[in-house]
Amino acid sequence: MTLYLTIKVLHILSSVLLVGTGFGSAFYLYFVNRTRSVAAIAAVSGLVVRADWWFTTPAVLFQPLSGLWLVHTAGWGWSSAWVVATLILYAIAGVCWLPVVWMQIEMTKMARVAQQAGRDTLPARYWQFAKRWERLGYPAFVAMVVIYFLMVFKPT
């Protein structure tokens, strides 16, 4: 296997890890929030934060590095429409993801404090963050799905 194919496989696997972990984490946090169970929210939100650090963050860093290397090595022009669109969409997803990571950490802290205090409700700030977290997730997810299509079809 050539270096190019090795990097390409790792790029594809890390993209699956990035989008899959993001979607899975969003799925679990979205639905655990609907239960309003402080204990369940504290547990799941902590796992979501952990998944972001262990899986999403390394993939977020590897994706542009490997992608740009693949583009360069394959001889695609930096101004190719699909390359430019991919970079713009990746930046949009990143702009959405960074505050989401911070909010998830804060939401986890709030849920743990409420759980340790024996409360059966979360503060209003938690629910404000949950609403913003959800709203930022939609454009980020759509951007990543469109990036998949651009990577596969490479429209000119």
C-alpha positions in Angstrom: 0.0 0.0 0.0 1.4 3.4 -0.9 1.7 6.3 1.5 -1.1 8.1 -0.4 -3.5 5.2 0.1 -2.6 4.8 3.7 -3.2 8.5 4.4 -6.5 8.3 2.4 -7.7 5.4 4.5 -6.8 7.2 7.7 -8.5 10.3 6.4 -11.7 8.4 5.6 -11.6 6.6 9.0 -11.1 9.8 10.9 -13.9 11.5 9.0 -16.2 8.6 10.0 -15.0 8.9 13.6 -15.5 12.7 13.6 -19.0 12.7 12.2 -20.1 9.4 13.8 -18.9 10.5 17.3 -20.5 13.9 16.8 -23.8 12.5 15.7 -23.8 9.8 18.4 -23.0 12.2 21.1 -25.6 14.6 19.9 -28.2 11.8 19.7 -27.5 10.7 23.3 -27.4 14.2 24.8 -30.5 15.3 22.9 -32.6 12.4 24.1 -31.2 12.3 27.7 -32.2 16.0 28.0 -35.8 15.0 27.2 -35.8 12.7 30.3 -35.0 15.7 32.6 -33.3 13.2 34.8 -30.5 15.0 36.6 -28.5 11.8 37.3 -28.8 10.5 33.7 -28.0 14.0 32.2 -24.9 14.2 34.5 -23.7 10.8 33.4 -24.4 11.1 29.7 -23.1 14.7 29.4 -19.8 13.6 31.0 -19.5 10.9 28.5 -20.2 13.3 25.6 -17.4 15.6 26.8 -15.1 12.6 27.1 -15.9 11.4 23.6 -15.2 14.9 22.2 -11.8 14.9 23.8 -10.8 11.3 23.0 -12.3 11.0 19.5 -13.7 14.2 18.0 -10.8 16.5 18.8 -8.0 14.3 17.3 -10.1 13.8 14.2 -10.8 17.5 13.9 -7.1 18.1 13.9 -6.2 15.2 11.6 -8.9 15.9 9.0 -7.5 19.2 7.5 -3.9 18.1 7.7 -4.6 14.8 5.9 -7.1 16.4 3.5 -4.7 19.1 2.5 -1.9 16.6 2.1 -4.1 14.4 -0.1 -5.2 17.4 -2.2 -1.6 18.5 -2.8 -0.3 14.9 -3.4 -3.1 14.1 -5.9 -2.4 17.4 -7.8 -5.8 19.1 -7.2 -5.6 22.8 -7.4 -6.1 24.7 -4.2 -8.7 26.9 -5.9 -10.7 23.9 -7.1 -14.4 24.7 -6.3 -14.8 21.6 -4.2 -11.6 22.2 -2.2 -12.6 25.8 -1.5 -16.2 24.8 -0.6 -14.9 22.0 1.7 -12.6 24.4 3.6 -15.4 26.9 4.0 -17.9 24.3 5.2 -15.2 22.8 7.6 -14.6 26.3 9.0 -18.4 26.8 9.5 -18.6 23.4 11.3 -15.7 24.4 13.5 -17.2 27.8 14.4 -20.3 25.9 15.5 -18.3 23.1 17.3 -16.1 25.3 19.5 -18.8 26.9 21.5 -20.6 23.6 21.6 -17.6 22.0 23.3 -17.5 24.8 25.9 -21.3 24.5 26.5 -21.1 20.8 26.9 -18.4 21.2 29.6 -20.5 23.8 31.4 -23.7 21.7 31.1 -21.9 18.8 32.6 -20.7 20.9 35.5 -24.2 22.2 36.1 -25.7 18.7 36.0 -23.0 17.3 38.4 -23.5 20.2 40.8 -27.3 19.6 40.8 -26.8 15.9 41.2 -24.4 16.3 44.1 -26.8 18.7 45.8 -29.6 16.2 45.4 -31.7 18.5 43.2 -34.2 17.0 40.8 -34.1 19.9 38.4 -31.4 21.7 36.5 -30.9 25.5 36.4 -32.5 27.6 33.7 -29.0 28.3 32.4 -28.6 24.6 31.6 -31.7 24.6 29.4 -30.6 27.9 27.7 -27.2 26.2 26.8 -29.0 23.0 25.7 -31.1 25.1 23.3 -28.1 26.9 21.9 -26.1 23.6 21.8 -28.8 22.0 19.7 -29.2 25.0 17.3 -25.4 25.0 16.6 -25.4 21.3 16.0 -27.7 21.4 13.0 -25.5 23.6 10.7 -22.4 21.8 11.8 -23.9 18.4 10.9 -25.2 19.6 7.6 -21.9 21.1 6.7 -20.1 17.8 7.4 -22.6 15.8 5.3 -22.1 18.2 2.4 -18.3 17.8 2.8 -18.7 14.1 2.4 -20.5 14.6 -1.0 -17.8 17.1 -2.1 -15.0 14.7 -1.2 -16.6 11.8 -3.0 -17.9 13.6 -6.1 -15.3 16.4 -6.4 -17.5 18.6 -8.6 -15.7 21.0 -10.8 
